[in-house]
Amino acid sequence: MAKIHRDPSPYIHNAGTEEREEKMSAAPAEREQYQENSENEQEIQQDTPKKSSRGQWLYTAAIIFFAGVFLLSAAMLIKRYAEDRRAENAFSDLAALAEKPAAVSDKNTEIQQTDDGSDIGNAERFSALVQKNPDFIGWISIEGTNLDFPVMHKPDVKDFYLRHDFDGAYSNYGVPYLDEDCTLSETQRSENLIIYGHNMKTGTIFGCLTDYKKADTYSKHPVIQFDTLYDSGTYEVFAAFAIDVVEDQSFDYYNKIDMDEDQYNDFVAEVKRRSDVDSGITPVYGEDLLTLSTCEYSTANGRYVVCARRC
């Protein structure tokens, strides 16, 4: 039998063809992948400057914002400092207008002596202040503290001097003033004179009153001097307390002005019950009272109240 010779070339030919076909078919896919990668790299390169530019813009905006906040805060502090100085200078000028006597013959008398020995009354002593503003009613001070101010009285306008200065111009500092419902004249006065004044953050006006929370403040400053147009009065502190006038409406001290004997005694008992000060003093009906009221910042509507009786 003759041998049959099989030609392997078709197999070899087919294998080579398939390999070439695979390579040829793979080439476009690779080119497409390469092109896609190149486009992605270009997009990343193009996007990077945008992100960098955006970050730089945010950084610059933040710098400008915080610089603006700093400058605004600095301007407000400078403005507040300037207002403080103007208010202090204005009160100093008013103090200079109140003639200071060389001596007082009796601590509760209206007669005082000048350097040459002649007697003057408070009306004359304070005449320049009355001429400057007829609402002036007296001068209040606590020795050894910054509390040394004129007192105003405008019965026909409620709380006018809460936001007005001595000349009647608008002011955040205001001037200490007698409650409009109080009576104070040469012949009549209320049982309890209530005087209001700001507790400034700088500690001025009535700011020192909250120090009566501390026992040593009372021991160092037990006396308040209130000289009116009609006489000079020395008052000894007998109670001091804090109250929130919104949260605690059980005690409306600000309405205790003209009182009968029972109301007077109830008022004295209540302020002593609330007091941070243990004075050992209990006023009796017929003794003149003086109440000073200012803001107290431990609560939203806090007040600090200092009560004194005339010696």
C-alpha positions as a printed NumPy array, in Angstrom:
array([[  0.   ,   0.   ,   0.   ],
       [  1.371,   3.272,  -0.938],
       [  1.96 ,   5.708,   1.915],
       [ -0.254,   8.685,   2.118],
       [  1.629,  11.894,   2.638],
       [ -0.425,  14.62 ,   4.403],
       [  0.613,  18.201,   3.752],
       [  0.797,  20.039,   7.104],
       [  1.008,  23.372,   5.391],
       [ -2.704,  24.118,   5.569],
       [ -2.554,  23.759,   9.382],
       [  0.534,  25.878,   9.583],
       [ -0.984,  28.35 ,   7.185],
       [ -4.211,  28.51 ,   9.175],
       [ -2.388,  29.022,  12.497],
       [ -0.327,  31.826,  11.119],
       [ -3.324,  33.411,   9.592],
       [ -5.288,  33.249,  12.829],
       [ -2.377,  34.754,  14.765],
       [ -2.039,  37.563,  12.325],
       [ -5.778,  38.082,  12.369],
       [ -5.754,  38.19 ,  16.174],
       [ -2.958,  40.72 ,  16.139],
       [ -4.684,  42.76 ,  13.512],
       [ -7.974,  42.624,  15.377],
       [ -6.235,  43.513,  18.684],
       [ -4.357,  46.494,  17.299],
       [ -7.39 ,  48.792,  16.901],
       [ -8.524,  47.995,  20.476],
       [ -5.093,  48.808,  21.844],
       [ -4.95 ,  51.979,  19.83 ],
       [ -8.395,  52.915,  21.102],
       [ -7.356,  52.214,  24.728],
       [ -4.166,  54.219,  24.279],
       [ -6.1  ,  57.083,  22.766],
       [ -8.594,  56.985,  25.654],
       [ -5.785,  56.999,  28.23 ],
       [ -4.164,  59.936,  26.481],
       [ -7.414,  61.87 ,  26.491],
       [ -7.883,  61.133,  30.212],
       [ -4.378,  62.373,  30.971],
       [ -5.064,  65.527,  28.999],
       [ -8.324,  66.081,  30.912],
       [ -6.525,  65.583,  34.24 ],
       [ -3.797,  67.988,  33.192],
       [ -6.409,  70.496,  32.083],
       [ -8.486,  70.06 ,  35.283],
       [ -5.527,  70.403,  37.699],
       [ -4.975,  74.127,  37.024],
       [ -8.736,  74.682,  37.505],
       [ -8.659,  72.989,  40.92 ],
       [ -5.529,  74.876,  41.852],
       [ -7.094,  78.154,  40.754],
       [-10.284,  77.411,  42.729],
       [ -8.287,  76.612,  45.868],
       [ -6.271,  79.785,  45.511],
       [ -9.476,  81.795,  45.152],
       [-10.982,  80.256,  48.307],
       [ -7.777,  80.911,  50.23 ],
       [ -7.727,  84.539,  49.115],
       [-11.412,  84.974,  49.963],
       [-10.842,  83.544,  53.449],
       [ -7.904,  85.913,  54.038],
       [ -9.992,  88.897,  52.937],
       [-12.944,  87.805,  55.122],
       [-10.924,  87.363,  58.307],
       [ -8.997,  90.566,  57.659],
       [-12.329,  92.37 ,  57.335],
       [-13.587,  90.861,  60.595],
       [-10.378,  91.897,  62.354],
       [-10.539,  95.447,  61.023],
       [-14.227,  95.776,  61.928],
       [-13.582,  94.493,  65.458],
       [-10.629,  96.859,  65.845],
       [-12.745,  99.781,  64.612],
       [-15.522,  98.929,  67.089],
       [-13.03 ,  98.708,  69.964],
       [-11.5  , 102.051,  69.007],
       [-14.977, 103.6  ,  68.739],
       [-15.947, 102.174,  72.146],
       [-12.715, 103.42 ,  73.696],
       [-13.314, 106.896,  72.262],
       [-16.889, 106.889,  73.588],
       [-15.634, 105.806,  77.01 ],
       [-13.152, 108.663,  77.102],
       [-15.751, 111.214,  75.961],
       [-18.228, 110.044,  78.595],
       [-15.575, 110.129,  81.334],
       [-14.464, 113.608,  80.294],
       [-18.069, 114.819,  80.206],
       [-18.722, 113.559,  83.743],
       [-15.442, 115.077,  84.931],
       [-16.533, 118.43 ,  83.527],
       [-19.848, 118.122,  85.359],
       [-18.07 , 117.295,  88.611],
       [-16.019, 120.457,  88.215],
       [-19.241, 122.472,  88.002],
       [-20.392, 121.156,  91.359],
       [-18.72 , 123.436,  93.89 ],
       [-16.988, 121.382,  96.553],
       [-17.34 , 122.808, 100.081],
       [-14.352, 122.851, 102.387],
       [-16.309, 121.377, 105.298],
       [-19.724, 120.106, 106.282],
       [-20.999, 121.084, 109.718],
       [-23.565, 118.276, 109.88 ],
       [-23.737, 115.262, 107.589],
       [-27.475, 115.656, 107.008],
       [-27.688, 119.434, 106.809],
       [-28.201, 121.522, 103.738],
       [-25.797, 124.184, 105.029],
       [-22.164, 123.864, 103.945],
       [-19.139, 126.104, 104.138],
       [-16.851, 127.45 , 101.451],
       [-13.124, 128.051, 101.901],
       [-13.744, 131.563, 103.275],
       [-16.112, 130.228, 105.94 ],
       [-19.35 , 131.513, 104.434],
       [-22.295, 129.154, 104.349],
       [-23.856, 127.952, 101.113],
       [-26.814, 125.664, 100.458],
       [-26.925, 122.856,  97.937],
       [-29.063, 124.936,  95.608],
       [-26.177, 127.375,  95.302],
       [-23.58 , 124.633,  95.233],
       [-25.285, 122.982,  92.265],
       [-26.542, 126.149,  90.585],
       [-24.274, 125.795,  87.543],
       [-25.569, 122.276,  86.918],
       [-29.191, 123.403,  87.252],
       [-28.555, 126.209,  84.778],
       [-27.043, 123.695,  82.371],
       [-29.994, 121.339,  82.748],
       [-33.019, 121.965,  85.036],
       [-33.571, 118.17 ,  85.257],
       [-30.57 , 117.914,  87.579],
       [-31.778, 116.854,  91.051],
       [-28.654, 115.858,  92.986],
       [-25.272, 114.176,  93.172],
       [-24.586, 110.597,  94.272],
       [-21.268, 109.056,  95.309],
       [-19.712, 106.149,  97.177],
       [-16.346, 107.045,  98.637],
       [-13.456, 104.93 ,  97.399],
       [-15.258, 103.821,  94.211],
       [-15.848, 105.183,  90.708],
       [-19.469, 105.949,  91.561],
       [-19.55 , 109.747,  91.561],
       [-22.252, 111.115,  89.269],
       [-25.053, 113.609,  88.831],
       [-28.637, 112.397,  89.224],
       [-31.428, 113.538,  86.929],
       [-35.215, 113.612,  87.381],
       [-37.675, 113.904,  84.51 ],
       [-41.099, 112.964,  85.924],
       [-42.962, 113.422,  82.645],
       [-40.827, 111.059,  80.508],
       [-40.185, 107.461,  81.549],
       [-36.53 , 106.335,  81.559],
       [-35.436, 109.341,  79.506],
       [-31.901, 109.44 ,  80.921],
       [-31.395, 105.749,  80.399],
       [-30.181, 106.616,  76.885],
       [-29.52 , 110.356,  77.051],
       [-26.593, 112.306,  78.41 ],
       [-26.681, 115.323,  80.712],
       [-27.334, 117.648,  77.758],
       [-30.214, 115.514,  76.455],
       [-28.32 , 114.021,  73.499],
       [-28.551, 110.293,  72.786],
       [-25.974, 108.275,  74.709],
       [-25.417, 104.594,  75.459],
       [-24.116, 105.627,  78.868],
       [-27.041, 107.719,  79.973],
       [-26.978, 109.439,  83.376],
       [-28.161, 108.062,  86.742],
       [-31.755, 109.147,  87.207],
       [-34.461, 109.142,  89.845],
       [-37.53 , 107.043,  89.071],
       [-40.158, 109.252,  87.466],
       [-42.744, 108.176,  90.057],
       [-40.611, 109.404,  92.955],
       [-41.403, 112.679,  94.691],
       [-38.464, 114.841,  95.745],
       [-38.869, 118.482,  96.58 ],
       [-38.088, 120.924,  99.36 ],
       [-41.228, 119.941, 101.26 ],
       [-42.014, 116.39 , 100.09 ],
       [-40.21 , 113.16 ,  99.364],
       [-41.163, 109.53 ,  98.809],
       [-40.401, 106.936, 101.469],
       [-38.081, 105.187,  99.024],
       [-36.051, 107.028,  96.373],
       [-35.072, 104.672,  93.536],
       [-32.136, 105.649,  91.309],
       [-31.233, 103.748,  88.14 ],
       [-27.862, 103.674,  86.401],
       [-26.08 , 101.566,  83.796],
       [-23.627,  98.829,  84.684],
       [-21.151,  99.489,  81.881],
       [-18.767,  96.708,  80.855],
       [-15.936,  99.084,  81.76 ],
       [-17.234,  99.151,  85.35 ],
       [-18.337, 102.792,  85.186],
       [-21.636, 104.441,  86.193],
       [-23.21 , 101.902,  88.624],
       [-20.837,  99.078,  87.687],
       [-19.34 ,  98.874,  91.176],
       [-22.691,  97.987,  92.781],
       [-22.394,  94.3  ,  91.85 ],
       [-19.266,  94.168,  94.008],
       [-21.581,  94.171,  97.031],
       [-21.915,  90.441,  96.396],
       [-18.584,  90.241,  98.233],
       [-18.537,  90.803, 101.976],
       [-15.362,  92.884, 101.937],
       [-16.974,  95.428,  99.573],
       [-19.7  ,  96.107, 102.106],
       [-17.169,  96.434, 104.922],
       [-15.11 ,  98.909, 102.879],
       [-18.012, 100.895, 101.393],
       [-20.987, 100.807, 103.783],
       [-22.108, 104.39 , 103.071],
       [-23.731, 106.146, 100.103],
       [-23.814, 109.936,  99.846],
       [-26.783, 111.477,  98.036],
       [-26.869, 115.283,  98.065],
       [-29.95 , 116.834,  96.514],
       [-30.84 , 120.408,  95.688],
       [-32.631, 120.551,  99.027],
       [-30.298, 118.812, 101.499],
       [-27.329, 116.495, 101.921],
       [-27.96 , 112.887, 102.888],
       [-25.76 , 110.063, 104.139],
       [-27.22 , 106.572, 103.788],
       [-25.952, 103.287, 105.211],
       [-26.301, 100.127, 103.132],
       [-28.438,  97.467, 104.781],
       [-29.128,  95.035, 101.884],
       [-27.935,  94.115,  98.393],
       [-29.313,  91.407,  96.122],
       [-29.622,  90.126,  92.546],
       [-32.954,  89.476,  90.852],
       [-34.178,  88.569,  87.353],
       [-37.08 ,  90.943,  86.772],
       [-38.675,  88.655,  84.158],
       [-38.162,  85.224,  85.693],
       [-38.942,  86.434,  89.214],
       [-41.889,  88.804,  89.302],
       [-42.829,  87.937,  92.861],
       [-40.977,  90.997,  94.127],
       [-41.465,  94.24 ,  92.201],
       [-38.98 ,  96.334,  94.166],
       [-39.132,  99.009,  91.443],
       [-42.715,  99.804,  92.457],
       [-41.984, 100.218,  96.172],
       [-41.798, 103.999,  96.315],
       [-44.638, 105.537,  98.303],
       [-45.508, 102.994, 100.992],
       [-47.625, 102.782, 104.089],
       [-46.211, 101.19 , 107.223],
       [-47.114,  97.602, 106.325],
       [-45.759,  97.952, 102.795],
       [-42.601,  99.55 , 104.146],
       [-42.01 ,  96.748, 106.642],
       [-42.709,  94.063, 104.02 ],
       [-40.25 ,  95.718, 101.642],
       [-37.506,  95.847, 104.275],
       [-38.094,  92.212, 105.279],
       [-37.968,  90.986, 101.676],
       [-34.787,  92.805, 100.658],
       [-33.076,  91.595, 103.831],
       [-34.21 ,  88.026, 103.094],
       [-32.667,  88.174,  99.62 ],
       [-29.567,  90.103, 100.654],
       [-25.942,  89.157, 100.   ],
       [-25.066,  91.635, 102.757],
       [-25.42 ,  90.819, 106.437],
       [-25.578,  94.34 , 107.805],
       [-27.486,  93.789, 111.012],
       [-29.512,  96.908, 110.142],
       [-33.307,  96.915, 110.036],
       [-34.869, 100.223, 109.031],
       [-38.068, 101.257, 110.786],
       [-41.009, 103.031, 109.253],
       [-40.359, 106.748, 109.001],
       [-36.686, 106.374, 108.06 ],
       [-35.918, 107.516, 104.523],
       [-34.778, 104.779, 102.127],
       [-32.546, 104.92 ,  99.062],
       [-32.472, 102.128,  96.456],
       [-29.917, 101.902,  93.646],
       [-30.649,  99.594,  90.721],
       [-28.392,  98.479,  87.858],
       [-28.008,  95.624,  85.355],
       [-26.604,  92.286,  86.468],
       [-25.374,  89.963,  83.716],
       [-25.61 ,  86.459,  85.218],
       [-29.153,  86.196,  83.783],
       [-30.858,  87.642,  80.731],
       [-32.864,  90.226,  82.668],
       [-30.806,  90.468,  85.81 ],
       [-30.668,  93.48 ,  88.108],
       [-28.514,  94.194,  91.103],
       [-30.133,  96.259,  93.847],
       [-28.496,  98.042,  96.75 ],
       [-30.735,  99.372,  99.537],
       [-29.74 , 101.942, 102.162],
       [-31.393, 103.936, 104.959],
       [-30.68 , 107.507, 105.851],
       [-28.51 , 107.921, 108.911]])
